[in-house]
């Protein structure tokens, strides 16, 4: 059972509420999202296009725009080099479509996940030179490809990098960082230490969008046309799990509006295939329904199929591509479930169960699914998890971590075991010889300083809010906190000592429990729990016995008390509205 803790950040919630016309509960949640100061709160509540920063503030933006303008004017061959995930696909779409609009001679290349790996590589560079390409324009990659960019320059190519990843660096003897920016003709990346752009958290597609904004302005094209790519930048921002703070929040708010009235045949067809009506697309649908369909092409086939969906010029063609991507994603989900189940078996039934750091070898697993499976196992067992798979070059793997464990630092302690590795505190990728797998597991567990307390899951409660405080106006007001996502998570509320007056198990899979509960103040309200209802009942049987639970299921008070973590909502049914809470966790 996870540990529940209440966020204790302080501010003048009453004053903030009065200043901005919001409830103190809403003010408290905003403070918990580290939105501090009147300007930041104003942007958070009312952000939109007017809060976007000028793209020309980005280092090398003027240089990049000048080069592209000249290459278009001269009719030079431009090749866009993207990546195989959501961000890379949307980045390529933005730049390719925009440069065609500018009458540029442009094509694109997307690396294959298995045969090419991530980003710019020697094969792609040499292929571009052989094909008579004049200019390479990267998106969502390139900042770490020093050798490959140097090769492109040797071969006479002009190179423009647009990226958003961290700039590689080496620690010098005096503790300073020596950054290593590739020798491109222009490097547009807000993460560069000397880039004056005020917001550093853009995704690759958002950087591409900024380039298009500046290019259209330079060429005298309407800014409204550049803003047409806002929906793609927002889609990628959500799909690449960027922080929904600052400019990203404004970008996604406006982008979701555009997405819900999109004229793009591909996105319309994909929404239709997933039974999502235009006008109802939220960040959740992008992150967990539509986005995975685009990602599935890069995982199991080629990301070019996803790009062809976005470039479809009629509804019939788009529907065919949408059907293919939907089916690919269904296969991906099925393969993932098999991998997760096999990983669970190993954790439960082998000596892995005693490890603080889980290293799970699934030789037959598709290597593109290792990270997803690691994330699922991490969620269940709240341990750092590496999932390793067999590959042509030995063993490859991906890791997903917990807050108390920096994967990159721990891997650095046994770096001699790897053929290649990289990452950051919460996620990592690696390659190593087959014979080093057991040693890798042993070394990580010998070196770890993780304690049992570190391995206990934690739920941070935004507001311990009694049910008596919930009103329809408050529930409506909470919508201004959307879109929800990384660093702007859906608020977490809790109330304790709730009296469960009745329970009913619903659904053909018995995965819904509908209840009526009563607060300490005497207020009655409907509550609904979506999950493993049998486990839910078993928990209370363990606390109170079978008879009180059976009584409560029959609609007779069995004296069962509970604490719930919940989210309030308005339930509409047959024209009637009533308040209810959706239960997320219980104890």
C-alpha positions as CSV (number, residue, x, y, z in Angstrom):
1,X,0.0,0.0,0.0
2,X,1.4,3.4,-1.0
3,X,2.2,6.0,1.6
4,X,-0.2,9.0,1.5
5,X,1.3,12.5,2.1
6,X,-0.3,15.9,1.9
7,X,1.5,18.6,-0.1
8,X,2.4,21.4,2.4
9,X,3.4,24.2,0.2
10,X,2.4,27.6,1.6
11,X,1.0,30.8,0.0
12,X,-1.7,33.4,0.7
13,X,-4.5,31.2,-0.8
14,X,-7.2,33.5,0.3
15,X,-5.5,36.5,-1.3
16,X,-4.8,34.6,-4.6
17,X,-8.4,33.5,-4.7
18,X,-9.7,37.0,-4.3
19,X,-7.2,38.5,-6.8
20,X,-8.0,36.0,-9.5
21,X,-11.6,35.2,-8.7
22,X,-10.9,31.5,-8.0
23,X,-11.6,29.2,-5.0
24,X,-8.9,28.8,-2.4
25,X,-8.8,25.1,-3.4
26,X,-7.9,26.0,-6.9
27,X,-5.3,28.5,-5.7
28,X,-3.7,25.7,-3.5
29,X,-3.5,23.4,-6.5
30,X,-1.9,26.1,-8.7
31,X,0.7,26.7,-5.9
32,X,1.4,22.9,-5.8
33,X,2.2,23.1,-9.5
34,X,5.0,25.6,-8.7
35,X,3.1,28.5,-10.3
36,X,4.3,31.4,-8.2
37,X,3.8,35.1,-8.7
38,X,1.0,37.1,-10.3
39,X,2.4,37.0,-13.8
40,X,2.9,33.2,-13.7
41,X,-0.6,32.7,-12.3
42,X,-2.1,35.0,-15.0
43,X,-0.4,33.1,-17.7
44,X,-1.4,29.8,-16.2
45,X,-5.1,30.8,-16.0
46,X,-5.4,32.8,-19.2
47,X,-2.4,31.7,-21.4
48,X,-2.8,31.6,-25.2
49,X,-1.1,32.7,-28.4
50,X,-0.5,36.1,-26.9
51,X,1.9,34.4,-24.4
52,X,4.1,32.8,-27.0
53,X,7.7,34.0,-27.2
54,X,9.1,35.4,-30.4
55,X,10.9,32.6,-32.3
56,X,13.6,35.1,-33.2
57,X,14.8,35.1,-29.6
58,X,16.2,31.6,-30.2
59,X,20.0,31.4,-30.9
60,X,20.8,30.8,-34.6
61,X,17.1,31.3,-35.6
62,X,17.9,34.2,-37.9
63,X,20.8,32.3,-39.4
64,X,18.7,29.2,-40.0
65,X,15.9,31.1,-41.6
66,X,18.3,33.0,-43.9
67,X,19.9,29.7,-45.0
68,X,16.5,28.1,-45.7
69,X,15.2,31.1,-47.6
70,X,18.3,31.2,-49.8
71,X,18.2,27.4,-50.5
72,X,14.6,27.6,-51.4
73,X,15.3,30.6,-53.7
74,X,18.1,28.7,-55.4
75,X,16.1,25.5,-55.8
76,X,18.6,23.4,-53.8
77,X,17.6,19.9,-52.6
78,X,16.7,20.0,-48.9
79,X,16.3,16.7,-46.9
80,X,14.5,16.7,-43.6
81,X,15.9,14.1,-41.1
82,X,13.5,13.3,-38.3
83,X,12.9,10.6,-35.8
84,X,10.6,7.6,-35.4
85,X,8.5,8.7,-32.4
86,X,5.5,11.1,-32.1
87,X,7.7,14.1,-31.7
88,X,9.9,13.2,-34.6
89,X,7.0,12.4,-36.9
90,X,5.1,15.6,-36.2
91,X,8.4,17.6,-36.6
92,X,9.0,16.2,-40.0
93,X,5.3,16.8,-41.0
94,X,5.5,20.5,-39.9
95,X,8.8,21.2,-41.8
96,X,8.0,19.1,-44.9
97,X,4.6,20.7,-45.4
98,X,5.8,24.2,-44.6
99,X,8.7,24.0,-47.0
100,X,6.5,22.6,-49.8
101,X,4.2,25.6,-49.2
102,X,7.3,27.8,-49.7
103,X,8.0,26.1,-53.0
104,X,11.1,24.4,-51.6
105,X,12.6,21.2,-53.2
106,X,12.3,19.0,-50.2
107,X,12.0,15.4,-49.2
108,X,12.5,13.5,-45.8
109,X,14.2,10.5,-44.3
110,X,13.3,8.9,-41.0
111,X,15.7,6.4,-39.3
112,X,14.5,2.8,-38.8
113,X,14.4,2.0,-35.1
114,X,16.1,-1.4,-35.4
115,X,18.4,-1.0,-38.3
116,X,19.4,2.6,-37.9
117,X,18.8,3.4,-34.3
118,X,18.1,7.0,-33.1
119,X,19.0,10.1,-35.0
120,X,21.6,11.0,-37.6
121,X,23.9,8.2,-38.6
122,X,26.7,7.7,-41.1
123,X,24.5,5.7,-43.5
124,X,21.9,8.5,-43.7
125,X,24.5,11.2,-44.2
126,X,26.3,9.3,-47.0
127,X,22.9,8.5,-48.6
128,X,22.0,12.2,-48.7
129,X,25.3,13.0,-50.4
130,X,24.8,10.3,-53.0
131,X,21.3,11.5,-53.6
132,X,22.5,15.0,-54.5
133,X,21.1,16.6,-51.3
134,X,22.4,20.1,-50.7
135,X,21.1,20.8,-47.2
136,X,20.3,18.5,-44.3
137,X,17.6,19.9,-41.9
138,X,17.3,17.8,-38.7
139,X,14.4,17.9,-36.4
140,X,14.1,16.3,-32.9
141,X,17.6,15.1,-33.2
142,X,21.1,16.1,-34.2
143,X,22.5,17.9,-31.1
144,X,24.4,14.7,-30.1
145,X,25.6,13.7,-33.6
146,X,29.0,15.6,-33.6
147,X,30.8,13.0,-35.7
148,X,28.0,12.5,-38.2
149,X,27.5,16.3,-38.7
150,X,31.2,16.7,-39.2
151,X,31.1,14.0,-41.8
152,X,28.2,15.8,-43.6
153,X,30.3,19.0,-43.6
154,X,33.2,17.1,-45.1
155,X,30.9,15.8,-47.8
156,X,30.0,19.4,-48.7
157,X,26.5,19.4,-47.2
158,X,24.9,22.4,-45.5
159,X,23.5,21.4,-42.1
160,X,20.8,23.0,-40.0
161,X,20.0,21.4,-36.6
162,X,16.7,21.9,-34.9
163,X,16.5,19.9,-31.7
164,X,15.4,20.1,-28.1
165,X,17.5,17.5,-26.4
166,X,20.3,18.3,-23.9
167,X,23.6,19.5,-25.4
168,X,26.4,16.9,-24.7
169,X,29.1,18.1,-22.4
170,X,32.2,16.9,-20.6
171,X,33.2,17.8,-17.1
172,X,36.5,19.7,-17.0
173,X,39.1,19.4,-14.2
174,X,37.8,22.4,-12.4
175,X,34.2,21.1,-12.4
176,X,33.0,23.2,-15.3
177,X,31.1,21.8,-18.2
178,X,32.6,21.9,-21.7
179,X,29.6,21.8,-24.1
180,X,30.1,20.1,-27.5
181,X,27.8,21.6,-30.1
182,X,28.1,19.9,-33.6
183,X,29.8,21.9,-36.4
184,X,26.5,22.6,-38.2
185,X,25.8,25.8,-40.2
186,X,23.1,26.7,-37.7
187,X,22.0,25.1,-34.5
188,X,18.5,25.9,-33.2
189,X,18.0,24.4,-29.8
190,X,16.8,26.4,-26.7
191,X,18.8,24.0,-24.5
192,X,22.1,25.6,-25.6
193,X,23.6,27.3,-22.6
194,X,24.0,30.6,-24.5
195,X,20.5,30.6,-26.1
196,X,18.6,33.6,-24.8
197,X,15.1,32.0,-25.5
198,X,13.2,32.4,-22.3
199,X,11.5,29.0,-22.2
200,X,13.7,25.9,-22.4
201,X,11.1,23.1,-22.3
202,X,9.9,23.0,-25.9
203,X,9.6,19.6,-27.7
204,X,11.2,19.1,-31.1
205,X,8.0,19.8,-33.1
206,X,7.5,23.0,-31.2
207,X,11.1,24.1,-32.2
208,X,10.2,23.2,-35.8
209,X,7.0,25.2,-35.4
210,X,9.0,28.2,-34.2
211,X,11.2,27.9,-37.3
212,X,8.2,27.9,-39.6
213,X,6.8,31.0,-37.8
214,X,10.0,32.9,-38.4
215,X,10.4,31.6,-42.0
216,X,6.8,32.6,-42.9
217,X,7.4,36.0,-41.5
218,X,10.6,36.4,-43.4
219,X,8.8,35.3,-46.7
220,X,5.8,37.5,-46.1
221,X,3.4,34.6,-45.7
222,X,0.4,35.0,-43.3
223,X,1.1,34.0,-39.7
224,X,-2.3,32.3,-39.7
225,X,-0.8,29.7,-42.0
226,X,2.1,29.1,-39.6
227,X,-0.4,28.8,-36.7
228,X,-2.1,25.9,-38.6
229,X,0.8,23.7,-37.4
230,X,0.0,24.5,-33.7
231,X,-2.1,21.4,-33.5
232,X,0.9,19.3,-34.6
233,X,3.2,21.0,-32.1
234,X,0.7,20.5,-29.3
235,X,0.2,16.8,-30.2
236,X,3.9,16.3,-30.0
237,X,4.3,18.2,-26.8
238,X,1.8,15.8,-25.1
239,X,3.1,12.7,-26.9
240,X,6.7,13.5,-25.9
241,X,5.6,13.9,-22.3
242,X,6.9,17.5,-21.9
243,X,6.2,19.6,-18.9
244,X,2.9,21.4,-19.3
245,X,4.1,24.6,-17.8
246,X,4.9,28.1,-19.1
247,X,4.8,28.4,-22.9
248,X,4.0,24.6,-23.3
249,X,0.8,25.1,-21.4
250,X,-0.3,27.9,-23.7
251,X,0.8,26.0,-26.7
252,X,-1.2,22.8,-25.7
253,X,-4.3,24.8,-24.7
254,X,-4.5,26.5,-28.1
255,X,-3.3,23.4,-30.0
256,X,-6.0,21.3,-28.5
257,X,-8.6,23.8,-29.6
258,X,-7.2,23.6,-33.2
259,X,-7.0,19.8,-33.0
260,X,-10.7,19.6,-32.2
261,X,-11.5,21.4,-35.4
262,X,-8.7,20.0,-37.5
263,X,-9.0,19.8,-41.3
264,X,-6.1,17.2,-41.5
265,X,-7.6,14.1,-43.1
266,X,-5.2,11.8,-41.2
267,X,-5.9,13.1,-37.7
268,X,-9.7,13.1,-38.4
269,X,-9.5,9.5,-39.7
270,X,-7.4,8.3,-36.7
271,X,-9.9,9.9,-34.3
272,X,-12.8,8.3,-36.1
273,X,-11.1,4.9,-36.1
274,X,-10.7,5.2,-32.3
275,X,-14.3,6.4,-31.8
276,X,-13.3,9.9,-30.6
277,X,-15.5,12.7,-31.8
278,X,-13.9,15.9,-32.9
279,X,-14.7,18.5,-30.2
280,X,-14.0,15.9,-27.5
281,X,-10.2,15.4,-27.9
282,X,-8.4,16.0,-24.7
283,X,-4.7,15.7,-23.7
284,X,-5.6,12.2,-22.4
285,X,-6.7,11.0,-25.9
286,X,-3.5,12.3,-27.5
287,X,-1.3,10.7,-24.9
288,X,-3.0,7.4,-24.5
289,X,-5.1,6.7,-27.6
290,X,-4.1,8.7,-30.7
291,X,-0.4,9.1,-29.9
292,X,0.3,5.4,-29.4
293,X,-1.1,4.7,-32.8
294,X,1.6,7.0,-34.4
295,X,4.2,5.5,-32.2
296,X,3.3,1.9,-33.1
297,X,4.4,2.5,-36.7
298,X,7.9,3.4,-35.5
299,X,8.0,0.6,-33.0
300,X,6.8,-2.4,-35.1
301,X,7.2,-1.2,-38.7
302,X,8.4,2.2,-40.1
303,X,7.4,5.6,-38.9
304,X,6.9,6.6,-42.5
305,X,3.4,5.1,-42.4
306,X,2.4,7.5,-39.6
307,X,3.8,10.4,-41.7
308,X,1.9,9.2,-44.7
309,X,-1.3,9.3,-42.6
310,X,-0.7,13.0,-41.8
311,X,0.1,13.8,-45.4
312,X,-3.0,12.0,-46.8
313,X,-4.8,14.2,-49.3
314,X,-8.2,12.6,-49.1
315,X,-10.5,10.9,-46.6
316,X,-10.3,7.5,-48.2
317,X,-6.5,7.3,-48.2
318,X,-6.4,8.6,-44.6
319,X,-8.9,6.0,-43.5
320,X,-6.8,3.2,-44.9
321,X,-3.7,4.4,-43.1
322,X,-5.6,5.0,-39.9
323,X,-6.9,1.4,-40.0
324,X,-3.3,0.1,-40.5
325,X,-2.0,2.2,-37.5
326,X,-4.9,1.1,-35.3
327,X,-4.2,-2.5,-36.0
328,X,-0.5,-2.1,-35.5
329,X,-1.2,-0.5,-32.1
330,X,-3.5,-3.3,-31.2
331,X,-0.7,-5.7,-32.0
332,X,1.7,-3.6,-29.9
333,X,-0.7,-3.7,-26.9
334,X,-1.1,-7.4,-27.2
335,X,2.7,-8.0,-27.4
336,X,3.2,-5.5,-24.5
337,X,0.7,-7.4,-22.3
338,X,2.5,-10.7,-23.0
339,X,5.8,-9.1,-22.1
340,X,4.4,-7.6,-18.9
341,X,2.9,-10.9,-17.9
342,X,6.1,-12.8,-18.4
343,X,8.1,-10.1,-16.5
344,X,5.6,-10.4,-13.6
345,X,6.1,-14.2,-13.5
346,X,9.8,-13.8,-13.3
347,X,9.6,-11.2,-10.5
348,X,7.0,-13.3,-8.5
349,X,8.5,-16.7,-9.0
350,X,12.3,-16.3,-9.1
351,X,15.0,-14.8,-6.9
352,X,14.4,-11.5,-8.7
353,X,11.7,-10.9,-6.0
354,X,14.5,-10.1,-3.5
355,X,16.2,-7.4,-5.7
356,X,15.8,-3.7,-5.0
357,X,16.8,-3.0,-8.6
358,X,15.0,-5.3,-11.1
359,X,16.9,-6.5,-14.2
360,X,14.5,-8.6,-16.2
361,X,15.8,-10.5,-19.3
362,X,13.1,-11.2,-21.9
363,X,15.1,-12.5,-24.8
364,X,12.1,-12.9,-27.1
365,X,10.6,-9.5,-26.4
366,X,10.5,-7.0,-29.3
367,X,13.2,-4.5,-28.3
368,X,11.0,-1.5,-29.0
369,X,8.6,-2.6,-26.2
370,X,11.3,-2.9,-23.5
371,X,10.7,0.7,-22.1
372,X,6.9,0.3,-22.0
373,X,7.2,-3.0,-20.1
374,X,9.8,-1.5,-17.7
375,X,7.4,1.4,-17.0
376,X,4.5,-1.0,-16.2
377,X,6.6,-3.2,-13.9
378,X,8.0,-0.1,-12.2
379,X,4.5,1.1,-11.5
380,X,3.4,-2.2,-10.0
381,X,6.5,-2.9,-7.8
382,X,7.8,0.6,-7.3
383,X,11.4,-0.4,-8.0
384,X,13.8,0.8,-10.7
385,X,13.4,-1.6,-13.6
386,X,15.6,-2.6,-16.6
387,X,14.0,-4.8,-19.3
388,X,16.6,-6.5,-21.5
389,X,16.0,-8.2,-24.9
390,X,18.0,-10.2,-27.4
391,X,19.2,-8.2,-30.4
392,X,21.5,-8.7,-33.4
393,X,24.4,-7.0,-31.6
394,X,24.0,-8.7,-28.2
395,X,21.5,-7.5,-25.6
396,X,19.6,-4.2,-25.6
397,X,17.5,-2.7,-22.9
398,X,15.6,0.2,-21.5
399,X,15.1,1.3,-17.9
400,X,12.5,3.2,-16.0
401,X,13.2,4.5,-12.5
402,X,11.8,5.9,-9.3
403,X,12.5,9.3,-7.7
404,X,15.1,8.0,-5.2
405,X,17.3,6.3,-7.9
406,X,19.3,8.0,-10.6
407,X,19.6,5.5,-13.4
408,X,22.3,7.3,-15.3
409,X,24.5,7.8,-12.2
410,X,24.2,4.2,-11.1
411,X,24.9,2.9,-14.6
412,X,28.0,5.1,-14.7
413,X,29.4,3.1,-11.8
414,X,29.6,0.0,-13.9
415,X,30.0,1.6,-17.3
416,X,32.7,-1.0,-18.4
417,X,29.9,-3.6,-18.7
418,X,28.2,-1.7,-21.6
419,X,28.8,-1.5,-25.3
420,X,26.7,1.7,-25.1
421,X,24.5,3.4,-22.6
422,X,22.8,6.8,-22.0
423,X,19.9,8.4,-20.3
424,X,19.0,10.5,-17.3
425,X,17.8,9.9,-13.7
426,X,14.4,8.5,-14.6
427,X,15.0,6.6,-17.8
428,X,17.9,5.0,-19.7
429,X,18.9,2.9,-22.7
430,X,21.8,0.4,-23.0
431,X,23.5,-2.3,-25.0
432,X,25.8,-4.9,-23.5
433,X,27.2,-8.4,-24.3
434,X,25.0,-11.4,-23.4
435,X,27.6,-12.6,-20.9
436,X,27.3,-9.4,-18.9
437,X,23.6,-9.6,-18.1
438,X,23.9,-11.4,-14.8
439,X,26.9,-9.3,-13.7
440,X,24.9,-6.1,-14.6
441,X,22.1,-7.2,-12.3
442,X,24.6,-8.2,-9.5
443,X,26.5,-4.9,-9.7
444,X,23.4,-2.7,-9.6
445,X,22.1,-4.4,-6.5
446,X,25.4,-4.5,-4.7
447,X,26.0,-0.8,-5.3
448,X,22.5,0.5,-4.5
449,X,21.8,2.6,-1.5
450,X,18.0,2.3,-1.8
451,X,16.2,1.7,1.5
452,X,12.8,0.0,2.1
453,X,11.3,3.5,2.6
454,X,12.5,4.5,-0.9
455,X,10.7,1.5,-2.3
456,X,7.4,2.4,-0.8
457,X,5.1,4.1,-3.3
458,X,4.0,7.6,-2.4
459,X,0.8,9.5,-3.3
460,X,0.9,13.2,-2.9
461,X,-2.5,14.7,-1.9
462,X,-3.1,18.2,-3.2
463,X,-6.0,19.0,-0.9
464,X,-7.5,16.9,1.9
465,X,-11.0,18.1,1.0
466,X,-14.1,16.9,2.9
467,X,-17.0,15.9,0.6
468,X,-19.1,18.6,2.3
469,X,-17.0,21.2,0.4
470,X,-17.7,19.9,-3.1
471,X,-20.1,22.0,-5.2
472,X,-21.0,22.1,-8.8
473,X,-19.4,25.5,-9.3
474,X,-16.1,24.2,-7.8
475,X,-16.1,21.1,-10.1
476,X,-16.7,23.4,-13.1
477,X,-13.9,25.7,-12.0
478,X,-11.4,22.9,-11.8
479,X,-11.7,22.6,-15.6
480,X,-9.5,25.8,-15.9
481,X,-6.6,23.6,-14.6
482,X,-6.7,21.6,-17.8
483,X,-5.0,20.4,-19.9
484,X,-3.5,17.8,-17.5
485,X,-0.2,16.1,-18.1
486,X,3.4,16.0,-16.8
487,X,4.1,18.7,-14.2
488,X,0.4,19.7,-14.3
489,X,-1.2,16.5,-13.1
490,X,-4.8,16.0,-12.4
491,X,-5.4,17.2,-8.8
492,X,-5.5,14.6,-6.0
493,X,-8.1,15.1,-3.3
494,X,-8.7,13.0,-0.2
495,X,-11.2,12.5,2.6
496,X,-11.1,10.2,5.6
497,X,-13.6,8.4,7.8
498,X,-16.2,8.0,5.1
499,X,-19.0,5.7,5.9
500,X,-19.8,3.2,3.0
501,X,-23.6,2.8,3.2
502,X,-24.0,0.6,0.1
503,X,-21.9,-1.1,-2.6
504,X,-22.7,-2.7,-6.0
505,X,-20.3,-4.5,-8.3
506,X,-21.0,-3.8,-12.0
507,X,-19.6,-4.6,-15.4
508,X,-19.2,-7.9,-17.2
509,X,-15.6,-8.1,-15.9
510,X,-16.7,-7.0,-12.4
511,X,-14.4,-4.1,-12.6
512,X,-16.7,-1.3,-11.3
513,X,-17.9,-0.7,-7.7
514,X,-20.6,1.8,-7.3
515,X,-21.2,3.1,-3.7
516,X,-23.1,5.6,-1.7
517,X,-20.9,7.1,1.1
518,X,-21.5,9.5,3.9
519,X,-19.0,12.1,5.2
520,X,-18.3,12.9,8.8
521,X,-20.5,16.0,8.3
522,X,-23.4,13.8,7.3
523,X,-23.4,14.5,3.5
524,X,-24.3,11.6,1.3
525,X,-22.7,11.3,-2.2
526,X,-22.3,8.6,-4.9
527,X,-18.8,7.2,-5.3
528,X,-17.5,5.0,-8.1
529,X,-14.3,2.9,-8.2
530,X,-12.9,1.6,-11.5
531,X,-10.4,-1.2,-11.0
532,X,-10.2,-4.7,-9.6
533,X,-13.4,-4.8,-7.7
534,X,-12.8,-8.3,-6.2
535,X,-9.5,-7.0,-4.7
536,X,-11.4,-3.9,-3.4
537,X,-13.9,-6.1,-1.6
538,X,-11.2,-8.5,-0.3
539,X,-9.4,-5.5,1.3
540,X,-12.5,-4.6,3.3
541,X,-13.2,-8.3,4.1
542,X,-9.7,-8.5,5.6
543,X,-10.4,-5.4,7.8
544,X,-14.1,-6.0,8.7
545,X,-14.9,-9.6,7.8
546,X,-17.1,-11.1,5.2
547,X,-20.5,-10.5,6.9
548,X,-20.3,-6.6,7.0
549,X,-19.2,-6.6,3.3
550,X,-22.0,-8.9,2.3
551,X,-24.4,-6.7,4.2
552,X,-23.2,-3.6,2.5
553,X,-23.5,-5.2,-0.9
554,X,-27.1,-5.9,-0.1
555,X,-27.7,-2.2,0.6
556,X,-27.7,-2.6,4.4
557,X,-25.2,-0.6,6.5
558,X,-22.4,-2.9,7.5
559,X,-20.4,-0.3,9.4
560,X,-17.6,-0.1,6.9
561,X,-15.4,3.0,7.1
562,X,-12.8,4.1,4.5
563,X,-10.4,6.9,3.4
564,X,-10.5,7.7,-0.3
565,X,-8.3,9.5,-2.7
566,X,-10.7,10.9,-5.3
567,X,-11.6,13.4,-8.0
568,X,-15.0,15.1,-8.0
569,X,-17.2,15.2,-11.1
570,X,-20.7,15.9,-12.3
571,X,-22.5,12.8,-13.4
572,X,-25.1,13.4,-16.1
573,X,-27.7,10.7,-16.6
574,X,-31.1,11.0,-18.5
575,X,-31.0,14.8,-18.2
576,X,-30.2,14.8,-14.5
577,X,-27.0,15.9,-12.9
578,X,-25.6,15.0,-9.6
579,X,-22.2,15.2,-7.9
580,X,-20.1,12.1,-7.4
581,X,-16.5,11.2,-6.6
582,X,-14.3,8.9,-8.7
583,X,-12.2,6.9,-6.2
584,X,-8.6,6.4,-7.2
585,X,-7.1,4.8,-4.1
586,X,-8.5,3.5,-0.8
587,X,-7.4,2.5,2.7
